[in-house]
């Protein structure tokens, strides 16, 4: 028995939805990974900056 036009369209929409959901999940995962990298970089920068400030005040007393 041949599928009706409605069934064919419903299948196509369902397939497209599944692909879009997978693409969105992948993009969200990449965004999360990038955000974690930026958070780590900010923490590292802050620690380095604070260490540099301490070293500077040791070398150049007020």
N, CA, C and O atoms as a Tinker XYZ file with bonds, in Angstrom:
   248  protein
     1  N      0.845000   -1.171000    0.000000    73     2
     2  CA     0.000000    0.000000    0.000000    64     1     3
     3  C      0.895000    1.239000    0.000000    63     2     4     5
     4  O      1.821000    1.350000    0.803000    81     3
     5  N      0.612000    2.138000   -0.883000    73     3     6
     6  CA     1.409000    3.361000   -1.008000    64     5     7
     7  C      1.064000    4.331000    0.118000    63     6     8     9
     8  O     -0.080000    4.414000    0.564000    81     7
     9  N      2.071000    5.051000    0.556000    73     7    10
    10  CA     1.858000    6.060000    1.604000    64     9    11
    11  C      1.146000    7.266000    1.009000    63    10    12    13
    12  O      1.379000    7.645000   -0.138000    81    11
    13  N      0.291000    7.847000    1.801000    73    11    14
    14  CA    -0.409000    9.047000    1.341000    64    13    15
    15  C      0.545000   10.237000    1.365000    63    14    16    17
    16  O      1.612000   10.182000    1.977000    81    15
    17  N      0.148000   11.297000    0.698000    73    15    18
    18  CA     0.950000   12.529000    0.700000    64    17    19
    19  C      1.133000   13.032000    2.125000    63    18    20    21
    20  O      2.214000   13.491000    2.496000    81    19
    21  N      0.075000   12.943000    2.916000    73    19    22
    22  CA     0.141000   13.406000    4.304000    64    21    23
    23  C      1.170000   12.607000    5.087000    63    22    24    25
    24  O      1.961000   13.180000    5.836000    81    23
    25  N      1.168000   11.277000    4.918000    73    23    26
    26  CA     2.126000   10.421000    5.621000    64    25    27
    27  C      3.556000   10.724000    5.175000    63    26    28    29
    28  O      4.471000   10.769000    5.997000    81    27
    29  N      3.740000   10.927000    3.890000    73    27    30
    30  CA     5.065000   11.247000    3.360000    64    29    31
    31  C      5.561000   12.574000    3.928000    63    30    32    33
    32  O      6.717000   12.686000    4.334000    81    31
    33  N      4.686000   13.576000    3.955000    73    31    34
    34  CA     5.061000   14.883000    4.504000    64    33    35
    35  C      5.358000   14.791000    5.999000    63    34    36    37
    36  O      6.308000   15.409000    6.480000    81    35
    37  N      4.563000   14.033000    6.726000    73    35    38
    38  CA     4.780000   13.876000    8.166000    64    37    39
    39  C      6.126000   13.211000    8.434000    63    38    40    41
    40  O      6.838000   13.593000    9.363000    81    39
    41  N      6.466000   12.231000    7.631000    73    39    42
    42  CA     7.759000   11.556000    7.776000    64    41    43
    43  C      8.907000   12.518000    7.480000    63    42    44    45
    44  O      9.911000   12.533000    8.193000    81    43
    45  N      8.755000   13.313000    6.434000    73    43    46
    46  CA     9.800000   14.281000    6.076000    64    45    47
    47  C      9.974000   15.320000    7.181000    63    46    48    49
    48  O     11.100000   15.683000    7.520000    81    47
    49  N      8.875000   15.795000    7.737000    73    47    50
    50  CA     8.948000   16.784000    8.818000    64    49    51
    51  C      9.592000   16.168000   10.054000    63    50    52    53
    52  O     10.411000   16.808000   10.712000    81    51
    53  N      9.230000   14.950000   10.366000    73    51    54
    54  CA     9.807000   14.263000   11.526000    64    53    55
    55  C     11.314000   14.069000   11.360000    63    54    56    57
    56  O     12.077000   14.263000   12.307000    81    55
    57  N     11.733000   13.691000   10.172000    73    55    58
    58  CA    13.163000   13.514000    9.887000    64    57    59
    59  C     13.907000   14.844000    9.991000    63    58    60    61
    60  O     14.997000   14.906000   10.558000    81    59
    61  N     13.321000   15.893000    9.450000    73    59    62
    62  CA    13.947000   17.220000    9.519000    64    61    63
    63  C     14.045000   17.691000   10.964000    63    62    64    65
    64  O     15.050000   18.279000   11.360000    81    63
    65  N     13.005000   17.433000   11.751000    73    63    66
    66  CA    13.005000   17.819000   13.164000    64    65    67
    67  C     14.125000   17.103000   13.918000    63    66    68    69
    68  O     14.836000   17.718000   14.713000    81    67
    69  N     14.276000   15.810000   13.666000    73    67    70
    70  CA    15.323000   15.039000   14.339000    64    69    71
    71  C     16.705000   15.586000   13.986000    63    70    72    73
    72  O     17.572000   15.708000   14.852000    81    71
    73  N     16.902000   15.910000   12.722000    73    71    74
    74  CA    18.190000   16.485000   12.304000    64    73    75
    75  C     18.443000   17.835000   12.937000    63    74    76    77
    76  O     19.560000   18.124000   13.366000    81    75
    77  N     17.413000   18.665000   12.998000    73    75    78
    78  CA    17.556000   19.997000   13.605000    64    77    79
    79  C     17.853000   19.886000   15.094000    63    78    80    81
    80  O     18.656000   20.651000   15.628000    81    79
    81  N     17.211000   18.940000   15.765000    73    79    82
    82  CA    17.471000   18.743000   17.199000    64    81    83
    83  C     18.910000   18.293000   17.432000    63    82    84    85
    84  O     19.562000   18.747000   18.373000    81    83
    85  N     19.399000   17.412000   16.586000    73    83    86
    86  CA    20.784000   16.954000   16.709000    64    85    87
    87  C     21.751000   18.109000   16.467000    63    86    88    89
    88  O     22.741000   18.251000   17.184000    81    87
    89  N     21.467000   18.935000   15.458000    73    87    90
    90  CA    22.317000   20.092000   15.179000    64    89    91
    91  C     22.317000   21.059000   16.355000    63    90    92    93
    92  O     23.364000   21.586000   16.733000    81    91
    93  N     21.151000   21.290000   16.927000    73    91    94
    94  CA    21.035000   22.208000   18.058000    64    93    95
    95  C     21.776000   21.669000   19.274000    63    94    96    97
    96  O     22.440000   22.429000   19.979000    81    95
    97  N     21.671000   20.377000   19.527000    73    95    98
    98  CA    22.379000   19.773000   20.654000    64    97    99
    99  C     23.892000   19.888000   20.458000    63    98   100   101
   100  O     24.627000   20.163000   21.407000    81    99
   101  N     24.346000   19.679000   19.243000    73    99   102
   102  CA    25.778000   19.816000   18.955000    64   101   103
   103  C     26.261000   21.241000   19.148000    63   102   104   105
   104  O     27.331000   21.468000   19.714000    81   103
   105  N     25.476000   22.200000   18.681000    73   103   106
   106  CA    25.844000   23.612000   18.846000    64   105   107
   107  C     25.859000   23.995000   20.318000    63   106   108   109
   108  O     26.745000   24.731000   20.754000    81   107
   109  N     24.902000   23.512000   21.083000    73   107   110
   110  CA    24.857000   23.810000   22.517000    64   109   111
   111  C     26.068000   23.217000   23.232000    63   110   112   113
   112  O     26.628000   23.846000   24.130000    81   111
   113  N     26.468000   22.032000   22.847000    73   111   114
   114  CA    27.646000   21.402000   23.456000    64   113   115
   115  C     28.909000   22.197000   23.140000    63   114   116   117
   116  O     29.754000   22.397000   24.012000    81   115
   117  N     29.040000   22.650000   21.892000    73   115   118
   118  CA    30.218000   23.451000   21.528000    64   117   119
   119  C     30.227000   24.775000   22.279000    63   118   120   121
   120  O     31.280000   25.227000   22.729000    81   119
   121  N     29.072000   25.393000   22.417000    73   119   122
   122  CA    28.974000   26.654000   23.145000    64   121   123
   123  C     29.339000   26.459000   24.614000    63   122   124   125
   124  O     30.026000   27.295000   25.201000    81   123
   125  N     28.886000   25.373000   25.198000    73   123   126
   126  CA    29.205000   25.079000   26.595000    64   125   127
   127  C     30.709000   24.871000   26.779000    63   126   128   129
   128  O     31.297000   25.376000   27.735000    81   127
   129  N     31.323000   24.134000   25.866000    73   127   130
   130  CA    32.771000   23.902000   25.936000    64   129   131
   131  C     33.536000   25.213000   25.810000    63   130   132   133
   132  O     34.497000   25.449000   26.542000    81   131
   133  N     33.108000   26.063000   24.885000    73   131   134
   134  CA    33.770000   27.356000   24.700000    64   133   135
   135  C     33.605000   28.232000   25.943000    63   134   136   137
   136  O     34.549000   28.909000   26.352000    81   135
   137  N     32.432000   28.224000   26.537000    73   135   138
   138  CA    32.189000   29.015000   27.747000    64   137   139
   139  C     33.076000   28.534000   28.890000    63   138   140   141
   140  O     33.595000   29.345000   29.657000    81   139
   141  N     33.249000   27.229000   29.007000    73   139   142
   142  CA    34.128000   26.690000   30.049000    64   141   143
   143  C     35.570000   27.124000   29.808000    63   142   144   145
   144  O     36.292000   27.431000   30.757000    81   143
   145  N     35.991000   27.151000   28.555000    73   143   146
   146  CA    37.351000   27.595000   28.229000    64   145   147
   147  C     37.544000   29.059000   28.595000    63   146   148   149
   148  O     38.578000   29.433000   29.147000    81   147
   149  N     36.545000   29.889000   28.288000    73   147   150
   150  CA    36.634000   31.310000   28.622000    64   149   151
   151  C     36.645000   31.518000   30.133000    63   150   152   153
   152  O     37.368000   32.381000   30.632000    81   151
   153  N     35.856000   30.741000   30.862000    73   151   154
   154  CA    35.828000   30.849000   32.322000    64   153   155
   155  C     37.190000   30.489000   32.901000    63   154   156   157
   156  O     37.686000   31.173000   33.797000    81   155
   157  N     37.798000   29.418000   32.391000    73   155   158
   158  CA    39.126000   29.014000   32.871000    64   157   159
   159  C     40.163000   30.071000   32.523000    63   158   160   161
   160  O     41.016000   30.397000   33.349000    81   159
   161  N     40.098000   30.603000   31.321000    73   159   162
   162  CA    41.055000   31.636000   30.911000    64   161   163
   163  C     40.920000   32.872000   31.791000    63   162   164   165
   164  O     41.924000   33.479000   32.163000    81   163
   165  N     39.704000   33.245000   32.124000    73   163   166
   166  CA    39.494000   34.412000   32.990000    64   165   167
   167  C     40.054000   34.165000   34.383000    63   166   168   169
   168  O     40.670000   35.055000   34.970000    81   167
   169  N     39.847000   32.974000   34.914000    73   167   170
   170  CA    40.378000   32.638000   36.240000    64   169   171
   171  C     41.908000   32.631000   36.215000    63   170   172   173
   172  O     42.548000   33.146000   37.132000    81   171
   173  N     42.488000   32.051000   35.172000    73   171   174
   174  CA    43.950000   32.025000   35.052000    64   173   175
   175  C     44.514000   33.436000   34.931000    63   174   176   177
   176  O     45.531000   33.757000   35.547000    81   175
   177  N     43.858000   34.274000   34.141000    73   175   178
   178  CA    44.316000   35.657000   33.969000    64   177   179
   179  C     44.271000   36.403000   35.296000    63   178   180   181
   180  O     45.207000   37.124000   35.642000    81   179
   181  N     43.182000   36.230000   36.036000    73   179   182
   182  CA    43.042000   36.911000   37.323000    64   181   183
   183  C     44.132000   36.477000   38.289000    63   182   184   185
   184  O     44.734000   37.314000   38.963000    81   183
   185  N     44.391000   35.181000   38.361000    73   183   186
   186  CA    45.436000   34.675000   39.257000    64   185   187
   187  C     46.804000   35.213000   38.849000    63   186   188   189
   188  O     47.588000   35.624000   39.704000    81   187
   189  N     47.092000   35.214000   37.564000    73   187   190
   190  CA    48.376000   35.725000   37.074000    64   189   191
   191  C     48.501000   37.218000   37.343000    63   190   192   193
   192  O     49.561000   37.693000   37.751000    81   191
   193  N     47.427000   37.952000   37.116000    73   191   194
   194  CA    47.432000   39.395000   37.344000    64   193   195
   195  C     47.658000   39.711000   38.818000    63   194   196   197
   196  O     48.425000   40.616000   39.148000    81   195
   197  N     47.000000   38.976000   39.702000    73   195   198
   198  CA    47.176000   39.201000   41.137000    64   197   199
   199  C     48.598000   38.849000   41.566000    63   198   200   201
   200  O     49.201000   39.558000   42.372000    81   199
   201  N     49.130000   37.758000   41.030000    73   199   202
   202  CA    50.503000   37.377000   41.353000    64   201   203
   203  C     51.473000   38.454000   40.870000    63   202   204   205
   204  O     52.412000   38.808000   41.582000    81   203
   205  N     51.251000   38.970000   39.677000    73   203   206
   206  CA    52.106000   40.035000   39.147000    64   205   207
   207  C     52.037000   41.288000   39.997000    63   206   208   209
   208  O     53.051000   41.956000   40.204000    81   207
   209  N     50.860000   41.611000   40.489000    73   207   210
   210  CA    50.712000   42.788000   41.345000    64   209   211
   211  C     51.480000   42.612000   42.646000    63   210   212   213
   212  O     52.111000   43.554000   43.124000    81   211
   213  N     51.436000   41.428000   43.218000    73   211   214
   214  CA    52.184000   41.153000   44.453000    64   213   215
   215  C     53.677000   41.269000   44.187000    63   214   216   217
   216  O     54.400000   41.892000   44.964000    81   215
   217  N     54.138000   40.679000   43.104000    73   215   218
   218  CA    55.562000   40.747000   42.771000    64   217   219
   219  C     55.996000   42.194000   42.551000    63   218   220   221
   220  O     57.082000   42.586000   42.980000    81   219
   221  N     55.169000   42.980000   41.895000    73   219   222
   222  CA    55.501000   44.376000   41.636000    64   221   223
   223  C     55.617000   45.158000   42.938000    63   222   224   225
   224  O     56.543000   45.952000   43.105000    81   223
   225  N     54.684000   44.938000   43.858000    73   223   226
   226  CA    54.743000   45.684000   45.124000    64   225   227
   227  C     55.929000   45.250000   45.970000    63   226   228   229
   228  O     56.418000   46.031000   46.786000    81   227
   229  N     56.402000   44.025000   45.796000    73   227   230
   230  CA    57.614000   43.586000   46.502000    64   229   231
   231  C     58.824000   44.305000   45.917000    63   230   232   233
   232  O     59.708000   44.739000   46.655000    81   231
   233  N     58.865000   44.432000   44.603000    73   231   234
   234  CA    60.005000   45.062000   43.939000    64   233   235
   235  C     59.992000   46.584000   44.078000    63   234   236   237
   236  O     61.049000   47.209000   44.169000    81   235
   237  N     58.825000   47.165000   44.093000    73   235   238
   238  CA    58.701000   48.621000   44.152000    64   237   239
   239  C     57.900000   48.980000   45.409000    63   238   240   241
   240  O     56.673000   49.077000   45.367000    81   239
   241  N     58.610000   49.174000   46.522000    73   239   242
   242  CA    57.891000   49.497000   47.758000    64   241   243
   243  C     57.242000   50.874000   47.662000    63   242   244   245
   244  O     57.691000   51.738000   46.910000    81   243
   245  N     56.201000   51.056000   48.421000    73   243   246
   246  CA    55.486000   52.338000   48.400000    64   245   247
   247  C     56.177000   53.352000   49.254000    63   246   248
   248  O     55.717000   54.489000   49.356000    81   247
